[in-house]
Amino acid sequence: MNTPTAGPGELAERILRGVGGAGNVESLTHCATRLRFQLHDGSKVDKAALDALDGVMGTVAQSGDRFQIVIGGAVANVYTKLMNLPSMSGGGTPRPQSDADVKAAIRSKGRGRYAWVDNFFEYLSDSFRPLMGVLLGSSLIIAIASVLDALGLVDFRAADKSASWVFVDAMWRSVLYFLPIMVAYNAAKKLKIDPWVGAAVMAAVMTPNFTGMLNEKSGIPGINCTTNATLGTQECVAHVFGLPMQLNDYGGQVFVPLLMVAVLALVYKGLQRLFPEAVHLVFVPFFSMLIMIPVTAFLIGPLGIWAGNGLGSGLSWLNGNAPIVFAIIIPLLYPFLVPLGLHWPLNALMLQNINTIGFDFIQGPMGAWNFACFGATAGVLLLSLRHREKEMRQTATGALAAGLFGGISEPSLYGIHLRFKRIYPRMLVGCLVGGVIVGVLGGVDTKAFAFTSLLTIPVFSPMATYSIAITASFFVSMALVYFSDFRTPEERALANAERDVAEAAEAAARGGAETADDRELVTVGAASAGSASVVAAAASGSAGTSAGSAADKGVEIAAPVAGRVVGLDKVGDPVFASRALGEGVGIEPTDGRVVAPVDGELVTVVKTGHAFGIRTADGIEVLVHVGIDTVQMNGEGFDVRVESGQQVSAGDLLVEVDLDAVRAAGHPTVTLMTVTNTAELASVEPHTGEDVAAGAPVVTVRR
């Protein structure tokens, strides 16, 4: 019987006790449905007590002292409660690192060709990812207001709006205006310094005291203001302790806090080395603020604004002298301006154009970028539906709604695009296509300052040119992201495997596994749309002929390695045991030579060398997976002899594995082989319980 219903806080405490207390937790993360613990000692887990908790759908023990607890949709709330428990304030207790651990950590820093590019994208992503909820919330408020504006029920841009609509403005501007403070907090946390110091430094230049100096009529002595002839904005300078300080409204700026925190981290960590640890609490924040608030106000803040204003003036010149080039550059430039907040000054230029010459020339080409951005998000949404990624589906759905109806790109950028580097090149192709169309067809203008969404298409002229351009941008980006994926093949295999673990645990918790017919097997080797058509064609062809002896015999799939053949129920892995990756066998290997079990194309070769996907000419898809959790070995002990896209024959060497190294790393050596498209076949019959040589038949496939 389950325990009485408990709130998230009480459930969190019971879960922590069930896994052996905070001292037994090395680290804790969560995904869409489950908590993922890395424990110091997995034997301390009280699995029965955890399974009995009301609110726990199931538990999955894994090798390497890892343990998963399936919560369902409330997982984020339970995770937050867990991390807010006093005993979990440090986020877990790290285990002492061996020399090998230290070396592995150093190697992992070079994830891409240029480590600084990875670090830069991570810095941007982690500075904005925690803000996704409030960004989506504010953008949907804008979307609703835009719909009402398009229907003529309210003038969303009127200067004399009623108090009711001014209040609605405050509801969404609260996020966008104070975004610099939120970004500063997250960026400081990312760089492992006190996040409240980062927030306090940014807040200092956004207080009413500071913004009150932006008006020469404020009556404050020592303030001089001039008007920028190009942008039509007022620029003020205050003399502070005899030094000139340019005054700016930093609301909505994100480049400034990102740059400020990068400098603050150097100052903060330098002060930590300078002062004894006993006085860090007082003197490190004090001197950090004393140094960084003036540096931000006098140097970093104006630098960010100058960069944006200079860009706006340059674009005005470019449009006047090379309008076709301008129409192409704008959508290609915006994907890099928006993440840094440098696009905000262009809004002032748009308004100035409307006020002085009666129309604006930036918003039209900018629409190509926006819809390329939304198209990339649509591609991610389609993939998340195909691969059953609940968290990504929710994020992409909200971001796409905010984009198409509100014209807001930030939820897509910060929530998705900056997290997956494969998206940007594909999105830029959509930007280029839309920009070329705008430029070649003579440009697009508008007489109104509009959010570039579906609802504001009628405000652009010529409307046909604009519609063609944004449609092309949207569908080009969507198609490129969908057909090439936003994850690498290795990331996709890992993400799908993690999803299958969660689904298998949920199905077991509900009292039974889902039938294979209800699942789309899209893990290693099953992602090709073409393979389904091959199987369908083969099935159709066989239906029109009499069943011969060859059809009765079926297709034999050979053992990829010599050893003892066992059933999937005995391999010790819940994903394979659930048949989520298809029917097949496990083989306890007697040597480390792993060969191709069939003739076909290597559609997947995981870079760590532990998994291979092969598709035969008649559409049978076979997965060979060496060991359990061997992905954690990062390729050590695996000598891969093939590459993706290569044609292989049964018996060709795929990889040589150092089985002693696998055992020394604490991983089972059992080699698993499954037919991933089992659901599309009449039967897949494993032959277990005997010792075989590599190349001996161990699975029979019938159509």
ABEGO torsion letter per residue (X at the ends): XBBBBBBAAAAAAAAAAAAGEAAABABBBBBAABBBBBBABAAABBAAAAAABBGBAEBBBBBGGBBBBBAEAAAAAAAAAAAABAAAAAGEBBBBBBAAAAAAAAAAABABABAAAAAAAAAAAAAAAAAAAAAAAAAAAAAAAAAAAAAGABBAABAABBAAAAAAAAAAAAAAAAAAAAAAAAAAAAAGBBAAAAAAAAAAAABAAAAAAABAAAGBBGBBBBBBAAAGBBBBBBBBGGBBBBBBBABGBAAAAAAAAAAAAAAAAAAAAABBAAAAAAAAAAAAAAAAAAAAAAAAAAAAAAAAAAAAAAAAAAAAABAAAAAAAAAAAAAAAAAAGAAAAAAAAAAAAAAAAGBBAAAAAAAAAAAAAAAAAAAAAAAAAAAGBAAAAAAAAAAAAAAAAAGBAAAAAAAAAAABAAAAAAAAAAAAAAAAAAAAAGEBBBABBBBBBAAAAAABOBAAAAAAAAAAAAAAAAAAAAAAEABBAAAAAAAAAAAAAAAAAAAAAAGEBBBAAABBBABBGAABAAAAAAAAAAAAAAAABBBBAAAAAEBBBBBABBEBBBBAAAAGBAAAAAGAAEBEBBBBBABABBBBABBEBBABBBAAGABBBBBBAAGBBBBBBBEBGAAAAGGBGBBBABBBGBBBBBGBBABBBBAAAAAAAGBBABBBBBBAAAAABABBBBBBGBBBBBGBBABBBBX
